[in-house]
Amino acid sequence: MGVVDSGIDTTHEDLKPVLWINPKEIPGNGIDDDKNGYIDDIYGWNF
């Protein structure tokens, strides 16, 4: 069994103000600022 999910639109006007944002990451700099193994994980990662 599997689940297929296309993720969420982080730019959608209704979702943008309520999304959790990782405060330890600097968006778009290509660096893992919070040292958790994921680069630019501002809203988390889509596995």
Backbone as CSV, one residue per row, in Angstrom:
resi,resn,N_x,N_y,N_z,CA_x,CA_y,CA_z,C_x,C_y,C_z
1,MET,0.841,-1.165,0.000,0.000,0.000,0.000,0.896,1.241,0.000
2,GLY,0.486,2.282,-0.676,1.249,3.510,-0.718,0.336,4.724,-0.768
3,VAL,0.911,5.853,-0.483,0.167,7.103,-0.526,0.874,8.032,-1.500
4,VAL,0.141,8.566,-2.436,0.696,9.522,-3.383,0.172,10.896,-3.001
5,ASP,1.065,11.814,-2.795,0.683,13.157,-2.379,1.535,14.143,-3.155
6,SER,0.922,15.160,-3.685,1.668,16.139,-4.471,2.223,17.273,-3.619
7,GLY,2.034,17.211,-2.307,2.548,18.240,-1.426,1.586,19.409,-1.310
8,ILE,2.097,20.553,-0.868,1.262,21.739,-0.732,1.891,22.896,-1.486
9,ASP,1.068,23.841,-1.828,1.540,25.047,-2.509,1.896,26.081,-1.454
10,THR,3.187,26.228,-1.163,3.623,27.150,-0.109,3.442,28.612,-0.488
11,THR,3.058,28.879,-1.735,2.823,30.268,-2.152,1.341,30.615,-2.199
12,HIS,0.468,29.646,-1.879,-0.976,29.892,-1.929,-1.353,30.944,-0.881
13,GLU,-2.150,31.911,-1.279,-2.483,33.041,-0.403,-3.180,32.637,0.890
14,ASP,-3.936,31.543,0.897,-4.612,31.102,2.118,-3.702,30.295,3.044
15,LEU,-2.696,29.641,2.485,-1.800,28.808,3.282,-0.571,29.548,3.795
16,LYS,-0.071,30.477,3.030,1.189,31.146,3.358,1.244,31.721,4.786
17,PRO,0.184,32.378,5.269,0.286,32.963,6.616,0.227,31.943,7.761
18,VAL,-0.154,30.683,7.486,-0.278,29.709,8.572,0.762,28.588,8.514
19,LEU,1.661,28.620,7.542,2.692,27.590,7.433,3.783,27.791,8.479
20,TRP,4.237,26.672,9.055,5.366,26.734,9.974,6.606,27.061,9.151
21,ILE,7.456,27.912,9.674,8.708,28.286,9.008,9.858,27.956,9.952
22,ASN,10.862,27.284,9.416,12.043,26.918,10.198,12.883,28.176,10.422
23,PRO,12.910,28.702,11.641,13.616,29.953,11.908,15.141,29.840,11.842
24,LYS,15.654,28.602,11.848,17.107,28.407,11.828,17.684,28.314,10.427
25,GLU,16.832,28.372,9.400,17.293,28.297,8.013,17.210,29.663,7.334
26,ILE,18.160,29.930,6.473,18.156,31.138,5.641,17.737,30.691,4.240
27,PRO,16.568,31.153,3.775,16.037,30.678,2.485,16.959,30.948,1.301
28,GLY,17.127,29.923,0.459,17.804,30.083,-0.817,19.311,30.238,-0.796
29,ASN,19.966,30.025,0.350,21.422,30.203,0.359,22.188,28.919,0.058
30,GLY,21.468,27.778,-0.078,22.121,26.526,-0.430,22.949,25.909,0.682
31,ILE,22.734,26.340,1.925,23.503,25.845,3.070,22.548,25.236,4.093
32,ASP,22.988,24.179,4.761,22.222,23.576,5.846,22.500,24.367,7.125
33,ASP,21.816,25.492,7.276,22.085,26.406,8.394,21.805,25.791,9.765
34,ASP,20.791,24.936,9.877,20.467,24.357,11.182,21.135,23.004,11.414
35,LYS,21.978,22.576,10.469,22.811,21.368,10.595,21.994,20.094,10.868
36,ASN,20.816,19.969,10.212,20.002,18.772,10.388,20.097,17.822,9.201
37,GLY,20.940,18.142,8.234,21.140,17.273,7.081,20.318,17.645,5.863
38,TYR,19.502,18.692,5.950,18.660,19.117,4.839,18.925,20.579,4.513
39,ILE,19.237,20.845,3.259,19.570,22.204,2.819,18.296,22.989,2.553
40,ASP,18.240,24.215,3.072,17.122,25.142,2.852,15.759,24.520,3.164
41,ASP,15.660,23.808,4.278,14.383,23.203,4.681,13.534,24.224,5.450
42,ILE,13.079,25.215,4.711,12.298,26.300,5.295,10.949,25.787,5.795
43,TYR,10.239,24.990,4.994,8.919,24.457,5.355,8.970,22.962,5.615
44,GLY,10.145,22.394,5.801,10.276,20.945,5.918,10.654,20.360,4.571
45,TRP,10.648,19.044,4.461,11.013,18.379,3.205,9.890,17.472,2.738
46,ASN,9.737,17.343,1.445,8.752,16.454,0.853,9.447,15.148,0.491
47,PHE,9.225,14.118,1.299,9.846,12.819,1.056,8.968,12.045,0.159
